[in-house]
Every structure is written in C-alpha cells, then in structure tokens.
Amino acid sequence: MNINLTRGMGSAGIGLLLLFAVGCGNGNNGNTASGTTSPPPATSASPSASASSPSSTPAESPSSPVEADVIGATIKAMTLEQKIGQMLLVGVEGTSIDDSAKKMLTEQFVGGVIFYKNNFSDLEGSVRFVNDLKKANFSNPAPLFISVDQEGGKVSRLPKEFVAMPDAAKVGKTGKPELAEQMGALLAQQLKLVGFNVDFAPVLDINSNPKNPVIGTRSFGNKADLVTKMGIAEMNGLRDGGTVAVVKHFPGHGDTSVDSHLDLPVVNKTTEQLKKLEWIPFQAAIDDKADAVMVAHILFPKIDPNAPASFSKKIIGDQLRGTLGYDGVVITDDMTMGAIADHYGIADSAVKSIEAGSDIILVAHGYDTEKKVYDKLLQAVKSGQIDESRIDQSVRRILALKNKYRLSDMPVPIPSVDDLPNSDIRDWLAQLK
C-alpha cells in the first residue's frame, strides 16, 4: 500500500493505516505510532542520502478499497475547520516563516502554499523556508502541497543557483515532444531538490491571439496539435518525476487581449468554438488522467454571462466536470488577481467557486484575505449554503492526490550546487538549438 499521509513513514501496514485514520482526529496524524511528534531539522546532506525522500514516481491513488476506506475514515475524523483548510492554497510573505504563516497552518489548517519569486532567497535559505513550513504543518491531518509557477522563461521562480529553463515557445519550435517530456522531468528534479511537490505547469493555452499580453511565449505555440503533444509530454515528464502537474488555464487563455492579473478578460466565444480549439489540449490531458486543472478568470458571456470561468457552474460543473468528464482536482487561478478583486468579492467568489465544482481556492496574496476566504467558506457550510458532503467530495480528491504522490512533511536535505541537475539541463538546452 502506498498511503503516505503519515508523514514520511514509508509504506504502511493496515494496522498503521487505521492508526492514522483514528489519529488524525486529534491532530497528531498517527505520528505517535512511530514515536515521532516533530520532524528532525534539515541537514546539508546530499539528497541521495535521505532515506525519507518520497518515491520518484507517483502511486496509483487510491489503488485499493482499503486505501479508499482509509481516506474516507480520515475525512470522517477531520473537523470541518480542517477540511475547509485543505481547500485553500495560500501565499506567504518574505523569505522565512513568520507568525502569520504559522497561524494559517495551525489555526486555519491550510492545505498548501505557493511561492513567488520574492519568497526565494539563495538555495539554502529557500530549502530552510520550505522545511520550516512543513515543520509548522506537522501535526495537521495531511502534508502540505508546496507549489510554485515554474514554467521556464519569464515565469521562473527558483534560486539563481539553478541553470535557467527556457520558455515553452522555444521548446515548441522544435516540434519534438520528447524534448518537452525531458523539460518536465528536469523541472521535477529541480523542484524536488528544493522541497516542492506541485508545479503550475504546463500551460495548455493556445497562443492564437498575437495581442495576448499574458500568455505569448508561455505557450508551446499557436496550433492545437502542437500545444497538445508538447503539453501532454511535459505533463508526463513532471508526473513521472514525482511532481504534481497542474495544467492551465481552462477553458483557454490564449485568445485574450487583457491580462487577468490586471483586469477581467472577456472572450465572446461559444462552447462549440471552444471545442474546436481551446478545449483540445485539455481534453487530451483529461484523457491522460491529468492530476489537476487550473481554471481561469475569464468571462465567456455567450456561455455564462454572470460568472467568469473560475466560479461558473456552467463551465466548471457542466463542462469541465460534465462534458469533458474530469473528476480530478480543480483549482482556481489566484483569487486576488484584478479580474476578481476589482469586479467581484474575493470571499463570495470563493464560495461560488466551490458551489460550481472547484476543490481548491488559490489565495496568493494577503494573510487577511486568506482569513476572510476561510471564514466565508466555513460560514457557508455552517449556515447550510454548502452541504458538508460537498466539502467532503473535494477533500477526498485532495487527500487522494496527496496519497498518490506519497507527500510528506519530512524535511528535505539542503543540496549543494553539485547536486543540481545543471549539467543535464545544459545538455538538454543544446538540443534546442
């Protein structure tokens, strides 16, 4: 069995799994079974020396009725507050853990964090920050998603010690999916060394609008078949390397002329038009069992004039979940972006997004904003606006994904520069010329 929500304890027997399921209700996540109450401090040992490092490839999840039952028991033992927390992925400030970040973990039980460029210092400092967040989360019911937008090119966050990766457009010009798959594998190697387990990549948007201010070279190209074969290859490289790949930005951000970070894009396309272009890479990813899909802040008035995709029941519930048949984890784009913050209430939009079928709300900036979203979701359940069984559906998907990748809050060793895959990246870059 590959349940590994028990914090780096490796493959566990049925008895230990049941201890975990019971233990999470009192906040110790079954760690008493191993005599462990807190993770050991990070060391500067080589990554290869770490016996607690997660497997390099994900397990099937859940792979047996026993594992499914354990996840169900875990959910049953969790408080409503813990379940709501699992549905939030939040930003942190600075380059080291602060009291506000600790509070989000210990009082709101957030299920994941996202790093931006300003959260990274040097290699050692960045790993220590990640390890400190994991340590603060150690008594919670499930390990953290530690996430980042690491696409390559202009969307690159990692410390300067890593050789820079190019943007998707440069790889797309080769037309060789094997190079895109190698790109995903190299990204996974980089991320795991720093302690990250989720990458918001690949971009599956088709760059069909030359005036697009936000996608451009982040896309593999302007043709559906090219984006599909390259994007799915990168997704598989990330996945095979043990990193959760989040494909984005459904239902397609390639034909916008407005940056959703700044304002709300409006795309006057029908469902039939999206099916013939924008949906093609996403349908392929879903057919290839994509682990997670990010939904964009774009208004499609011919489909749903009342809500952008990120909280549209027609787009998430009817189309993504229904027509395309997706039953994996759905996450919103950052709710603090201008497209939402300047036009809709962030907390109200979060509630509507869960009602529409999302599993995780991304709140990337502002501790106060995160708390408002958490409180609003909690209130929506307590008031009966959202049934708790709906929350359980999302938490089951989230815990199943964490189990699939054997996530752990054990610290990662601090690597040296020699441990980085820089020579492999240089060899790969030579093939792009």
N, C-alpha and C positions, 0 to 999 in steps of 0.2 A: 504493500500500500504506500501511497505517496503523499498522504495528508502531511503537511509540514507547517501547519499553522501553529504548531507547538514550539516555535522559535528555535529553529536550527537544531532540533533534536534528531534529525535524520528520519529514516523510515521507522514507523512506529507500529507496534502490535495492536491488536484490537483492544486489549485492556487499557493500554496507554491512551488510545484514541478516545475511549469512553471517559477516562480520567480528564482528558482535555475538554470534552463536551460538558462535563459537570463543572470543571474548574473555572471555565470562563465566566460563569455567572458571578463569581466572587472576585473577578478581576485579576486572577493570577495565571490564567491561560494554561493551567495544568503544569506550570513550571515546578510546582512542588514535587511532582513525580520524579524529577531529575535532581532535586535539591538545589535548583537554581532560582534565585529571586531577582537577579540583575545581570546584565551581560558583562563580560570581562572588558577591561579597557582595550582600546585599539593598540596595536603594536606596529612596528615598522618592518615586520617580517614580510618575506616575499609572498605574493598571493598564492603561489603554488603550495606554500607551506600550511595553508589554512585548512584544517580538517572540517571546519564548519561552513566552508563555502558552498552555496547551493549548486545543485547539478546544472550542467551547462545546457541541458535540454529540458523543455517542459514535459510534465507527465500528462497523460490524458486526464481530464477532470470533468465531473467525478468519474473514476474508472470502474467503480463497483457500487452496488447498492449499499454496502457498508459505509463507504465514504460519503455517499449522498445522505445516508441516515445521520452520520456524524455532523455534517454541515447543518442538517435540519435540527439536530439536538443543540448545536452551538447557537443557532438563531433563537431557539426557544429559551435558552438560558440567558441570552443577552437582554439588557434593559432597552427600553425604547430609545433612551438617550444614546446608548452605544450604537444602536442600529442607525439612527439618524447621522451620527458622526461618521460611520462608514461610507455614507453617501456624499461626503464632502471631500474635495481635494483642494488644498489651500496653499496660498503663497506665504512665504516667510520673509522677514526683513534682515538685512545685514549679512555678514559672513560668519556668524556664530550664533548659537542658540540663545534666545533671550527669554525673559519671563513670559512674554505674551505667547510665544511659540509653545512653550511648555504648557501654558494654560489651555491652549487649543487641544493639545494632546491629552492632558489629564482631566480636563473638565468638559470639553466638547467631543473628545474621543475621535477626532478627525481621522479618516481612513487613509489619507495620503497627503503629500506635499509636492509642490512644484518649485523648482529652482529656475531663476533667470540669471542673466549674465552677472548682475550685481550681487548675486549670492555666492559666487565663486571667488576664492582668493587664489593662492597657489595650490599645488596638488595636495600637499599635506594638510593644509588648512581646510580644503574642501572636503576631504575624506573625514576629517575630525568633526566637521559640522554635520555631515550625514550620520556618522556614528552617534553623535550626541542626540540627534533627533530620534534615532532608533532606540537609544537607551531610555529616553523620556517616554517612549511608547511601550516599553517592555511589558508593563502589567496590563495592557489593554487586550481585548479579545482577539485581535488579529494583527499581523505585521503590517507595516506601512507600505503603501505604494510610494516609492521615491521617484519622481518623474521630472522630465525636462524636455524642452523642444530642442533636440539635437538633430537637425536636418542636414547640416553642411552649408557651405556658402555663407550668406549673410545671416542665417539663423543658426548660429553656433554659440554654445554657451561654455564649453569645457575650458579648463585652465590652459594657459599658454604652453605648458609642457607637452601637450599633445600636438602632433602634426595636424594641420587643419585639413578638414574634408571639403571637397568642392560642392557646389550646389547640384541639385538634381538635373538641371538642364544640361550641364556638361556631361553627365553620365548618360543622359537620354540621347545625346547626339551620337553616341557610339552605336545605339540600337542593339546592344548586347545585354540581354537580361542576366547573363552570368556575372557581368561586372556590377550590376545593380544588386545582385544577391551578395556578392563579396562586400559591397558597400554596407549592406545591412549587417553582415557578420562582423565587419570591422567596427561599426558603430556600437554593436553589442559588446565587443571586447572592451572598448573604451569606457562605456558606461558602467559595466560591472566592476571594473577596477576602482571606480570612484564610489560605488555602492548604489548605483541607480538600477532600477528594475523596470521602468516604464519609459518609452520614448514616444513622444507625439510625432510620429512619422510612420510610414511615408505619406507625403502629400499626393493624393489621388485626384486633385483638381486638374482639369484640362485647361491649359492656358490659351483659351480660344479668343480672348479679348485683348488686343495689343495695348489697350489703355488701362489694363488692370494694374492698380497701384500696389497691390499687396501680394499677389501670387508670383507672376513673372517667372524668374529663373528658379523659383522653388518647385515648379512643376517640371516633370520629365519632358513635357512638350505640348504641342497643340493638337495632337491626334489621339483619339480614344484608344486605338490599339496599342500605340507606343506607351502611353501612360499606364495602360492596363498591364502589359507584360513586364515593364520595368518596375512598376509599383508593387505588383504581387511578388516579384523576385526579391525586392528589398524587404518587404514584409516577412518573407520566409527566411531571409538571412538574419533578421533581427530575432525572429521567433526561435530559429534553430540555435541561436546564440544565447538563449535563455532570457531574452528581453521582451516584455510585452510591447507589441507594436500597436499604436492607435492610429488607424487610418483616418484621414481628414481631407476636406471639411464637407461632410454630407449636407445637402444633396449635390454640392458642387459650388466652388468659389471662383471658378476660372473665368466666368463671364461677367464679373462685377467691375464697375468703374469707380467704386467707393471702397475705401479701406474700413472694414468693420471695427477696427480698433478706434477709429475716429468718429464714425457715423454709421447709420443704418443703410446698407446696400439694398436696393430694390431691383429684382430681376423679373421681368414680365414674360416668363416662360410658362408654358403649360406642362402638365405631367407628361404628356406624350412627347414633348420636345426634350424634357429631361431624360426620358427613357432612351432616346436615340443618341444621346451624347453623354451628359454628366453622370448618369447612373451606371454606365457601362463598367468603369473600373470598380465601383463599389459593389456591384452585383458579383463581379469576379472575386473580389475579396471575401464577400459573404459566402460564396460557393466554396472558397478555400478556407472556410472556418476562421475568419478574422476574429481576433480576441476582443477588440474594442473599436468603436466607431465614434469619432467626434462630430457633433452636429454644429453647423454654422449659424451665426447671427445674420441671416439674410431673409428679407421679406419677399415671398413669392405671392403677390396679390391674386394671381389667377388660380392659385391652389388654396391659399388661406390668407384672406385679406386682413385678418385680425391678429395674427401672431407670426413672428419670424420663425424660421425652421427650428430654432433651439427650444422653443416651447409650444410648437404647433402639434396638436394631436393628429391632425391630418397627415403631417409629414413624418413625425416620429412613429405614432401609433399605427396609422392606417397604411402608410407607405413603407417606411423602413422595417417596422415590425411585421406588418401585414403583407403587402405586395412582394417585398424583397425577402421576406421570411427570416429576418435577423432576430436571433434570440440571445445574442451576446451582450456585453456591457456597452451601454450608450452613455457617453459623457458630453456635456455641453462645452462649447468654447467658453472662454473666460467671461463670466457674467459682469465683470467690472469694466468691460470694454465700452466704448462710446455708443455702439449700436444698441446696447441695452440700457446702460446707465443714463444716457441722455434722452431716452424715449419711453422707458418703462421703469417701474420699480424693480430693483435687483431682487429683493427678497420675494416679492409677489411673483416675479418671473420664475424664480427657482421653484416655487410651489407648483406653478402651472407646468413647468418642465417635467416634474415628477409625475404629475397627473397625465401628461402626454405620453410618458413611457421612458423617460431618461432614468438612469441609475445613479449617476454621479454628477454633482454640480461643481463646476470649477469656479472657485473664487480666488483669483490670483493676487489680489492686492487689497490690503486693509484689514487689520485684525478686527476692527469694529464692524466692518461689512460682513466678515465671516460670521461673527456672533449674531448679527441680525438675521442672516440667512438660516443659521442653525435654529435660532429661536422661532422663526417663522415656520419652518418645517415641523418643528416639534409641536407648535400650537395647532398647525393644520391637522395633525394626527389626533391630538388630544380633543380637538373640537369636533372631530368626525368628518372634516372636509376630505381628508385622505384616510382610507381604511388602513389599519396596521398591516393587513395581509398584503397590500400593495407595497409597503415598505419591505416586507419580508421577501417579496419577489426579487427586488433589487439587491438586497443584502445577500441572498442566495447566489445570485450571479457574481457578485463581488468576491465573496468568500471562495466560490468555486474557482475563480480566476487566480486568486492568491494561492490556492492549493495547487492548481495546475502548474504554476511556476515555482512551487516549493519556496515561497518567500519566507524570509527570516529576518528578525531584528537583531541577530548576532552581528557584531561589528565586522567590517571588512578590514583586512590588514592595510596599512599605509604602503602603497607601492613606491618603488624607486623609479627613476626615469627609465632605467634599463628594463623594467617590467612592462613598459608601454609598447603597444604594437606599432610603433612609429616606422620601423623598417618595413614591416608588411604593408603599411599604408603607402609608403614611398614606392614600393614595388607595384602596388595596385595603381597608383597615380600614373606611373609610367605607361600603363596600358591604355590610358585615356587619350593620349596624345596622337 
